[in-house]
Amino acid sequence: MGSFDGVHLGHVAVISQLVQLAQKRGLSPTVLSFHPHPRTVLKPGQSLSLLHTETEKTAHLSALGVDHLVLYPFTPTLAEMPAHEYVAQVLVRELKAKLVLVGYDHRFGVGGQAGYQELCAWGAAMGFEVIQIDAQNDGGTPISSSKIREALSQGRVAEAKRALGYPYTLSAEVIPGKKIGRTLGFPTANLKVIDPHKMIPGNGVYAVEVTWQDQRKWAMANIGTNPTVDGIEQHIEAHILDENIDLYGQEITLHFVERLRSEQKFDSLDALKSQLALDKAQILAFIHQGFLG
C-alpha cells in the first residue's frame, strides 16, 4: 500500500515477493494506492510533480503480475483516520488481507504514526501476516521516488533509469511550433505534455527514444526556453533522427536515456546548427557503440 509514484526497483522487490507468495498461498496479489494523490488533499494548492500518471502506474503494476490495483478514494476523513482503524476497516474488512508486504521504511496513518511493528501487532490480532522487505540500493543509496525526482530535476536521466529499471517517460501531444528547427535542417516535433502533474526533466538536450502507435525511433530532445531565439517560456521538442514525419495531433512518448549537455545560448543560428549536428553525431556514435541499448 502506498502512492507508488514511479514504480521503481524498490517497489519491484516488494511486488515480486508479493506475487510469488500469493501464488504459493492461493491469494490474489493486490496493490492498494490512492486517488486523488494524497498531497492534493493534505496540501491543496501546492505544486505536484509525479513520476507516473495513473495510466502508467497501472500498466507497470500489471506487467509485474499484480491482479488488482485498488485506487482507494483519499479524502480528508481518510487522512484523519487513526492507523488502527484504517487497518481494521480498509485492509481487513474491505480488502480481506491475509498477507501484507511493506517496504523497509513504510509509515502510514496521521503523522506517520504506524509502521512495521504496529502492523505486526495488529496483524496477529486481526488474522494477517506482515513481511518487511529490505531497502533496495543504487550505489549504496536507498532507492526512493524523491531521489529519482531529484535526479530528474537536475537532468540526470541515466541515474533515474538505474533506479527505475527503465528509462523515464514523458507522453505529450504534438502541436504546431515556430518551425525554426526546420529552417536549420533539424525539424522538430513541438510537444505539449498531456498530464499537468507529470514531472518534466531539467532543461537540457537529451538522447531519447520516441514511440507512437507501433513506431520506435531514436531522437534528440530539447527541454528549455530556446535562448538563442530569445525564448522565455519552457518548450519541449524532439528531432527524430533521419526522419521528417508529420506527427501533428498525435500522442508520442519520450523515453529519456542520456543527457547530452545543458541548454546553451549561441551567438547565431549557424552556431546552433553546428552544435545540433554535433549532438546528432554523438547520439549516432552512442547507438553504434551500443551505449544507449
Sequence and secondary structure as in RCSB ss.txt:
>XXXX:A:sequence
MGSFDGVHLGHVAVISQLVQLAQKRGLSPTVLSFHPHPRTVLKPGQSLSLLHTETEKTAHLSALGVDHLVLYPFT
PTLAEMPAHEYVAQVLVRELKAKLVLVGYDHRFGVGGQAGYQELCAWGAAMGFEVIQIDAQNDGGTPISSSKIRE
ALSQGRVAEAKRALGYPYTLSAEVIPGKKIGRTLGFPTANLKVIDPHKMIPGNGVYAVEVTWQDQRKWAMANIGT
NPTVDGIEQHIEAHILDENIDLYGQEITLHFVERLRSEQKFDSLDALKSQLALDKAQILAFIHQGFLG
>XXXX:A:secstr
    SS  HHHHHHHHHHHHHHHHHT   EEEEEES HHHHHSTTS   BS  HHHHHHHHHHTT SEEEEEE  
HHHHTS HHHHIIIIIIIIT  SEEEE TT  BSGGG B HHHHHHHHHHHT EEEE    EETTEE  HHHHHH
HHHTT HHHHHHHHTS EEEEEEEE    HHHHTT   EEEEESSTTB    SEEEEEEEEETTEEEEEEEEEE 
 GGGT  S EEEEEETT     TT EEEEEEEEEEE     SSHHHHHHHHHHHHHHHHHHHHHTTT 
